[in-house]
């Protein structure tokens, strides 16, 4: 008798990315390359309940006074 092992699902990892509109790049080596690109890997879970919210429904960007102070807010949904 041949049995097939159950399929192991690869966990989905939500990612949000943003580039400033009108970004023309930097000087010399960065010409025509985005210099305002931000990317974040988002993890939202309730580990004590073994619950992972791995579907990203919406993202909101809250600009700060400096670019380092920019905050991202996400709305997550569980896969089930």
C-alpha positions in Angstrom: 0.0 0.0 0.0 1.4 3.4 -1.0 0.3 6.4 1.0 0.9 10.1 0.2 1.9 12.3 3.1 -0.5 15.2 3.8 0.3 18.4 2.0 2.1 20.9 4.1 0.9 24.4 3.4 3.6 27.1 3.1 2.7 29.9 5.5 1.7 33.2 3.8 3.7 36.2 4.9 2.0 39.5 4.2 4.3 42.2 2.8 3.6 45.9 2.2 5.8 48.1 0.0 5.7 51.7 -0.9 7.6 54.1 -3.3 7.2 57.8 -3.3 5.3 59.1 -6.4 7.7 61.0 -8.7 10.9 59.3 -7.3 13.5 59.9 -10.0 16.4 58.3 -8.1 19.6 59.7 -6.8 22.9 60.9 -8.2 25.2 58.9 -10.4 24.9 55.2 -9.4 21.4 55.6 -8.2 20.0 57.3 -11.4 16.7 55.8 -12.4 16.5 53.7 -9.3 13.9 54.2 -6.6 15.5 55.8 -3.5 12.2 56.1 -1.5 11.3 52.4 -1.6 10.2 51.0 1.8 9.2 47.4 2.3 8.0 45.7 5.5 7.2 42.1 6.4 4.2 42.1 8.5 3.5 39.5 11.2 0.3 39.5 13.2 -0.7 36.6 15.4 -2.1 35.4 18.7 0.4 32.6 19.5 -1.2 31.5 22.7 -4.3 30.6 20.6 -2.2 29.4 17.7 -4.0 31.9 15.5 -2.2 33.6 12.7 -3.7 36.6 10.8 -1.8 36.2 7.5 -4.2 37.9 5.1 -3.5 41.5 4.7 -6.8 43.4 3.8 -5.6 47.0 3.8 -2.6 49.2 4.6 -2.5 52.8 5.7 0.6 55.0 5.7 1.0 57.7 8.3 3.8 60.0 7.3 6.0 61.3 10.1 7.9 64.6 10.4 10.9 62.7 9.2 10.8 59.7 6.8 12.2 57.6 9.6 9.1 58.3 11.6 6.7 57.0 9.0 4.3 54.4 10.4 2.3 51.7 8.6 -1.0 50.3 9.9 -2.5 47.1 8.5 -5.8 45.4 8.8 -5.4 41.6 9.0 -7.7 38.6 8.6 -7.3 35.0 9.6 -7.1 32.5 6.7 -10.0 30.4 8.0 
